[in-house]
Structures are given as C-alpha cells and as structure tokens.
C-alpha cells in the first residue's frame, strides 16, 4: 500500500492510503487537493478517516461526499460532518479496498474526543503527536495529553508516525533549547533540513525516532528536567508538572 501526503493550507498533510485503484483519505480539511490527486491518478475514494473536529481536518468532507458517497469514520465524542461511523476506544476499522484493519485509540488532550488509528505498522495520530513535538491543549488537560503521548510512545519502535502538520523544523528548534546536547536530535535536524530543502516532507517519522528526539516523550531525561527547572525558576515537583511546563514554554516560544 502506498501512503501519500497531499499538502493543504500552509502546513497540513492529508494522508492518502491507496492500493489497486482505491483510496482512503485521512483528515481532509480541503477537498480540492484530494479531488485533483484522485482524478490525476484515476483513483476512487472508498472511505474517509477523521481524528478530530477542527476545521482544517474536516472542512472538505461534505464536498468529497457529494462526489463519492463513502463512509466517514470519526470520533464519537465530537461533531464530525457526515460521520456515519462514530468510533470509540477499541473499535476496529476494517476495509477491503484498500485493505485496512485499524484499531481506534482515544488520545485526548489536543481535543477531548481526539482519536488515533493504529495498525499495520503505523499510527494515524492527527494533532496529538507531531515529529519532535505535540499538539496544543485546546480542550483537554496537560495530564490527558501526557497520558496519550505515553501510550503512543509505547508502540513498537518501527511504527510509522503519520501526523498531519509539517511542524518538524519548528519543533526541532524548540527541542534544541530543551535538550541541547542530544546527538540524535542534531542528526535528525540535519536530515530534516535536507528533506525540506529538497521539497520533501519530513514525515512519516517513527516511534523509535520520536522517543529519541521528542522532548515531550523525554521529560524524565535529566537534561530536559534541568532545562524546565531553569525556565520555571525551580525544579518541577513531578513529571506531570514538568510536562505541563514544557507545553506552556512551547506555547510562549
């Protein structure tokens, strides 16, 4: 199966999973790039997967369904346009064209009902986990997001991470402040700069790579703890305080 990122807006990716003329799209905030790509490749849309309700992830659903009346899978705890397959923790998404078998994980934090799709060696994680970063707290709490990220980080190291924004270089710039002597981060930054200079996405990442470079998955590391302590003006009293402070620091930076 091919997994192709379709750029949308300033920095979104609409992931297209395709095989043998059939395609599924993930978080189609804009119908235009999807229609153009499917028409160019002679592909038929068979389903839409949604991770959360923000407009840049759902804005293209209605236009796509006017042309292809396909099932829409999305979080049951959120209002998703035309969603006829509401999903909760542990549900399965099974498709034959293209062949997919994914399990639903509830990963609140960025939004309260945010879900991820896990299986086949990949995770479609929306705006929960980014490469070298994580989503902002629009609805959930820092504790919820920390738990969601820890759960995603527990996936096998080789799991491919398909998030929905090209934020990697900006996230790495922040990670340099927090985890400055991390050689894995330095190597990854060089790789990502080369990819972007060549007009290529930095994604997908992998869970193993994120464990090595993402400060939000490394809050127990002494260097990250020390950087957060300096920013706070005192040592964090717990991992939870460290995580919450790190997210607030990123918001301000």
N, C-alpha and C positions, 0 to 999 in steps of 0.2 A: 504494500500500500504506500502511495505517495502522500506526504503531508506538506502542503504548500502554504506559505504565508501570503495573504493578499493585503498589501498596505492600504490603510484607510485613515482619513483625517490626517493629523500631524504625525502621530506615532503609534496608531493602533495596528494590530495584525488580526485579520480574520482568517483563522486556520481552516484549510480545506483538506479533508481526508478523502482520497479518491482512489478508485480501482475499477477497471473494466467498464469505464463509461459512466460510473455512478459516483456521486459526491455528497458528502456531508459537510456543512459549514458550522463553525463554532463562533458564537457571539457576533453575528452580522450587524454591526451598527449602521452600515451603509449598504444598501442593495446594489448600488452602481458597480463597484469593483467585482462583486460576486457575479452579477449578470454578465459583465464583459468577459470575465475569465471563463465562465462555463460555456458561453457562446463560442468563444475563440477555440476552446478545446473540445467542443461537441459533447459536453458532459451534461448529465441530468441530475438535478438536485433531488435527493431522496429523504433528507431529514435536516433539521436544524437543532443544534445543541446550544443551550444558554447557561451561563454560570451565575449571572446576577442581573439585576433590573436596570442598571444605569443605561442612559440613552445611547451612549457610544457602543453599547453591546447589543441593543435590541432594536435600534431605530430602523433597520432595514427589513425586519421580519414581515411586516404587512405587505410590502411591495413584492418580496420574494414569494410569499404565499399566494398572491394574486396570480402569479405565473405558474408556480409549482405548488399545488395544494398538499404540502408534505406535513408530516407530524412535527410538532415543536415540543422538544423536551426542555424542561427548565425547573428551577426550584419551586417547590410547592408553597414555600413560606413567603414568596414575593409575587408581585403582579407582573407577569410577563405577557406581552401581546400575543394573542392567538395560541397560548400554551394549552395544548390538549393532552399533554403527558406530564402532569406535575410530579416531581420527584422528591423523595425524602431519603434520609440515610439508609444505605443498604440496598436501595433499588438497583435494578440492572437495566441497562440499555442494550438490547440485542437487535442488531440489524443484519440483513443478509446482503444488501447491496448499498455500499460496500460492506464487507463482513466486519462487524464490530461487536465486541462484548465488553462493556464497561460497567464498573460499579460506581455508584454515587456515594461520595463522602460529603457530609456537611462541614464546611470550613468557615464559620462565621468570623467576623472581625471587620473586614472592609465594608460589607453589608451584613445584616443579621441573617439573611437566608442564603448567603453565598454557598454554592456547591462546586465540587470538582469531580471530574470523571477520570477514573483510574482503571487501567488495564492494558494489556497488550504491550507492556513495557513502557508506557507513557502515562503522563498525567496532564490533563487539560485543566489548568488551575486558575484561569481568569485573572483577576487582580489580587489574589491572595498572596502568592509567592511570585516575585519577579527575580530575574537574574541579578544577584548581588543586592537585592532589596526586598521590599514587601509593600503591600497596599496601604493607603492611608486609612485611618479609622473614621469612616463616615457615619457608621451606625453602631457598630459593636464596640467592645471594650478592648483594651490592650491585653487583658488576660485571655479573652477569647481568641484574639489573633495569635498570641504566643502559642496557645494550645493547638490551633490549626496548623501553624507553621511546624511545630514539633511533630505533629502527625505526618505531614507531608515529608519531613526530613527523615522519617522512619522507613520510607520506601527504599527499595534496593538502590544501590549507588548508581547503577547503569540506567535507571529510569529516566527517560527523556522528559524535560520540563517545557511544556508549551504554554507560556503566559501570553498576555495579549497586548503588551506595550513594549516598544523599543526604548527602554529606560536604562539599558545596561551601563553605558558610559557614565551617565549622571550618577547612577548608583555606585559605580566603582570610585568615582571621585569622592563621594561621601565615605565609602569604605576605607579609603586611604587615610582619612582623618582619624578613623576609629581603630584601624587595625594596620598601622603604617608599616610594620616590619614583616608582613605576611608575604612570603615569596610566591605562594600560589596566586594571590591576588595580583601581584605585579606581573606575573606571566600571563594571566588571563586578560589583564588590561591591554597588554601589547597585542594579544591575539584579537581582541575585540576592536581595537583601534584599526587594525589592518582590515578586518572584515568590513567595517563601516566605510573606510577609505575606498574600498573596492565596490561599495554599493550593496554589500551583502548584509543580511540580518545577523545579529549576534546569537539568535535563537535557532533551535532549541538549546537549552542548557541541559545539565543532568543533575540529579540529586547529589551525586558524589561531588561534582564541581561546586554546587551551592554550599554543601557542608564545609568546603574548604575556603570559600571566598566570601560568603554572605554574612555580614556581621549580625544580622537578625537571627541567624542559626548558630552563632558563635558567642552568645552572651556569657557563657561560662569561661571563656578564654581570659587569662589574666590581662592581656593587652587591651581587650575590649572593656573589661571591668575597670581598668585603670583610666582609660580614656573617658568613660562615662563618669567616673568619680571626679575627674578634673572638671568636666563640664557641669556636673551638679554642684560641685563645691564640697562634696562629702561622698564617702563610699556608699554605693547602693546597698540597702539593707537586705535585699533579696534579688534573686534572678528576675522576679516579676517587676520590681522597681527598676532594675537595670534595663529590661526590655522596654518598659513604658517610657523611660527617659530617653532611650535611644531613638524610639519612634518620634518623640517630641523634638529631639535635636534635629532629626532629619527633616521634620516639618519646617523648622526655622532656617534650615540651611539650603 
